[in-house]
Amino acid sequence: MPGRRNPDDKKSRLIGAVGETLKENGYHGLGLNKITLRAGVSKPMVYEYFGNQTGLLKAYIGRKDTWLAYFESLELPEDPTTEELKNCFIKMLQDQFRYFHEDREMQKLVLWQISEFNPLMRATCEAREREGVRLLELADGHFRESGISLKAVMGMLVGGVYYNVLHDSAGLGTIAGIDIKNEKEFDTMLKTIAQVIEWAFQAAEMVNAGNKHR
């Protein structure tokens, strides 16, 4: 099967070169010349394997952005309890914080996503958003009459994760005196993510209990 392995190897090298180029030069540096030179693959191969540069970038984004696969891996029963949902959201946000903090390439990819409109990024974000909203809607019954928006809480937390990591990655120092390069303070951030989600669920439960006794 040597004839089959060689094209697959070249495809993998090209996709890998996109990531390395993005990590080193940012999204503005994703020129085809730089990518193919790093991969050691001629430019005509990009058109043969991916159709064009956009096709190559789409393949890279599909491989790198693992959130859809992550959603699929979540082990939730068909009819999850409120406690199971709460623990799922805590784990999901904590996992996101760890992964984003550790992966410089993903930081550059997200910075690209939020810096300018790009149809490829828009499609990826919309697919991720659909799955995220689907999960959040499972908790609607707990929050519907409480006046508390779990979606807003999660939106603020996701935004906080992105900003804290990108701020740290840019070497801009602490935020509110917290240095996430410090392991103890990073763990404090993870703990706080859990506390905020816990508080939201508890607050909704208290409102719901009060409504029942009216």
C-alpha positions as CSV (number, residue, x, y, z in Angstrom):
1,M,0.0,0.0,0.0
2,P,2.9,2.4,-0.5
3,G,1.0,4.5,-3.1
4,R,-1.8,5.1,-0.5
5,R,0.5,5.9,2.4
6,N,2.4,8.6,0.5
7,P,-0.6,10.8,-0.2
8,D,-1.9,10.4,3.3
9,D,1.5,11.4,4.7
10,K,1.6,14.5,2.5
11,K,-1.9,15.5,3.6
12,S,-1.0,15.1,7.3
13,R,2.2,17.1,6.8
14,L,0.3,19.9,5.1
15,I,-2.4,20.0,7.8
16,G,0.3,19.9,10.5
17,A,2.2,22.7,8.8
18,V,-0.9,24.9,8.9
19,G,-0.9,24.5,12.7
20,E,2.8,25.1,13.1
21,T,2.6,28.2,10.9
22,L,-0.5,29.5,12.7
23,K,1.3,29.0,16.1
24,E,4.4,30.8,14.9
25,N,3.1,33.5,12.6
26,G,-0.6,33.9,13.5
27,Y,-3.5,33.8,11.1
28,H,-2.1,36.6,9.0
29,G,0.9,34.4,8.3
30,L,-1.0,31.5,6.8
31,G,0.3,32.0,3.3
32,L,0.4,28.9,1.0
33,N,4.2,29.4,0.3
34,K,5.0,29.2,4.0
35,I,2.7,26.2,4.6
36,T,4.0,24.1,1.7
37,L,7.7,25.0,2.5
38,R,7.3,23.9,6.1
39,A,5.5,20.7,5.0
40,G,8.1,20.0,2.3
41,V,5.2,19.5,-0.2
42,S,4.8,21.2,-3.5
43,K,1.9,23.7,-4.0
44,P,0.2,21.6,-6.7
45,M,-0.4,18.9,-4.1
46,V,-2.5,21.3,-2.1
47,Y,-4.9,21.7,-5.1
48,E,-4.8,17.9,-5.8
49,Y,-5.6,16.9,-2.2
50,F,-7.7,19.8,-0.9
51,G,-9.0,21.6,-4.0
52,N,-7.4,25.0,-2.8
53,Q,-6.0,26.7,0.2
54,T,-9.5,27.1,1.7
55,G,-10.0,23.4,1.5
56,L,-6.7,22.8,3.3
57,L,-7.7,25.3,6.1
58,K,-11.0,23.6,6.4
59,A,-9.3,20.2,6.9
60,Y,-7.1,21.7,9.5
61,I,-9.9,23.4,11.4
62,G,-11.9,20.2,11.3
63,R,-9.0,18.2,12.8
64,K,-8.0,20.8,15.3
65,D,-11.3,22.0,16.7
66,T,-12.2,19.0,18.9
67,W,-15.3,20.5,20.6
68,L,-17.8,18.5,18.5
69,A,-16.0,15.3,19.4
70,Y,-15.9,16.4,23.0
71,F,-19.6,17.0,23.1
72,E,-20.1,13.5,21.6
73,S,-17.9,12.0,24.3
74,L,-19.9,13.4,27.2
75,E,-21.5,10.6,29.2
76,L,-25.0,11.9,30.0
77,P,-28.0,9.6,30.4
78,E,-31.0,10.1,28.1
79,D,-32.9,12.0,30.8
80,P,-30.2,13.5,33.0
81,T,-30.9,14.7,36.5
82,T,-30.2,18.3,37.5
83,E,-27.2,17.2,39.5
84,E,-25.8,15.3,36.5
85,L,-26.3,18.4,34.3
86,K,-24.6,20.6,36.8
87,N,-21.6,18.3,37.1
88,C,-21.4,18.0,33.3
89,F,-21.3,21.8,32.8
90,I,-18.6,22.2,35.5
91,K,-16.4,19.5,33.9
92,M,-16.9,20.9,30.5
93,L,-15.8,24.4,31.4
94,Q,-12.9,23.2,33.5
95,D,-11.7,20.9,30.7
96,Q,-12.0,23.8,28.3
97,F,-9.9,26.0,30.6
98,R,-7.1,23.4,30.9
99,Y,-7.0,22.5,27.2
100,F,-7.1,26.1,26.1
101,H,-4.4,27.1,28.6
102,E,-2.1,24.3,27.5
103,D,-2.5,24.5,23.7
104,R,-0.8,27.5,22.1
105,E,-2.1,26.4,18.6
106,M,-5.7,26.4,19.8
107,Q,-5.2,29.9,21.3
108,K,-4.1,31.2,17.9
109,L,-7.1,29.5,16.3
110,V,-9.6,31.0,18.7
111,L,-7.9,34.4,18.3
112,W,-8.4,34.1,14.6
113,Q,-12.1,33.1,15.1
114,I,-12.8,36.2,17.2
115,S,-10.7,38.7,15.3
116,E,-12.3,38.8,11.9
117,F,-15.2,37.3,9.9
118,N,-14.2,34.1,8.1
119,P,-16.8,31.7,6.6
120,L,-14.8,28.6,7.7
121,M,-14.6,29.9,11.3
122,R,-18.3,30.9,11.2
123,A,-19.4,27.4,10.2
124,T,-17.2,25.8,12.9
125,C,-18.5,28.2,15.6
126,E,-22.1,27.7,14.6
127,A,-21.7,23.9,14.8
128,R,-20.1,24.2,18.2
129,E,-22.8,26.6,19.3
130,R,-25.7,24.3,18.3
131,E,-24.3,21.5,20.4
132,G,-23.7,23.8,23.4
133,V,-27.2,25.2,23.2
134,R,-28.6,21.7,22.9
135,L,-26.9,20.8,26.2
136,L,-28.0,24.0,27.9
137,E,-31.6,23.5,26.9
138,L,-31.6,20.2,28.9
139,A,-31.5,22.4,32.0
140,D,-34.3,24.7,31.0
141,G,-36.8,23.1,33.3
142,H,-34.6,24.0,36.3
143,F,-34.1,27.6,35.3
144,R,-37.2,28.6,33.4
145,E,-39.2,30.3,36.2
146,S,-36.2,31.3,38.3
147,G,-35.2,34.6,36.6
148,I,-31.6,33.2,36.3
149,S,-30.1,32.5,32.9
150,L,-27.7,29.6,32.8
151,K,-26.9,30.5,29.2
152,A,-25.7,33.9,30.3
153,V,-23.7,32.4,33.1
154,M,-22.0,30.0,30.7
155,G,-21.5,32.7,28.1
156,M,-19.7,34.9,30.7
157,L,-17.5,31.9,31.9
158,V,-16.5,30.9,28.4
159,G,-15.6,34.5,27.6
160,G,-13.7,34.7,30.8
161,V,-11.7,31.5,30.0
162,Y,-10.8,32.9,26.5
163,Y,-9.8,36.3,27.8
164,N,-7.8,35.1,30.8
165,V,-5.8,32.6,28.7
166,L,-5.2,35.0,25.7
167,H,-4.2,37.8,28.1
168,D,-1.7,35.5,29.8
169,S,-0.5,34.2,26.5
170,A,0.3,37.7,25.3
171,G,2.4,38.3,28.4
172,L,0.2,41.0,29.8
173,G,0.5,40.0,33.4
174,T,-2.2,39.3,36.0
175,I,-6.0,39.9,35.9
176,A,-7.5,41.0,39.3
177,G,-4.2,39.9,40.8
178,I,-4.5,36.3,39.5
179,D,-1.6,34.8,37.7
180,I,-2.8,31.6,35.9
181,K,0.8,30.6,35.3
182,N,0.9,29.9,39.0
183,E,-0.4,26.4,39.5
184,K,-2.1,27.2,42.8
185,E,-3.9,30.2,41.3
186,F,-4.8,28.3,38.2
187,D,-6.4,25.7,40.4
188,T,-8.3,28.6,42.2
189,M,-9.7,29.6,38.8
190,L,-10.9,26.0,38.2
191,K,-12.5,25.9,41.6
192,T,-14.2,29.2,41.0
193,I,-15.7,28.0,37.7
194,A,-17.3,25.2,39.7
195,Q,-18.5,27.6,42.4
196,V,-20.2,30.0,39.9
197,I,-22.1,27.2,38.2
198,E,-23.0,25.7,41.6
199,W,-24.3,29.1,42.8
200,A,-26.4,29.4,39.6
201,F,-28.0,26.0,40.2
202,Q,-28.5,26.7,43.9
203,A,-30.1,30.1,43.3
204,A,-32.5,28.7,40.8
205,E,-33.4,25.9,43.2
206,M,-34.1,28.4,46.0
207,V,-36.4,30.5,43.7
208,N,-38.2,27.3,42.5
209,A,-38.7,26.2,46.2
210,G,-40.2,29.6,47.0
211,N,-42.5,29.5,44.0
212,K,-43.9,26.1,45.1
213,H,-44.9,27.4,48.5
214,R,-46.8,30.4,47.2
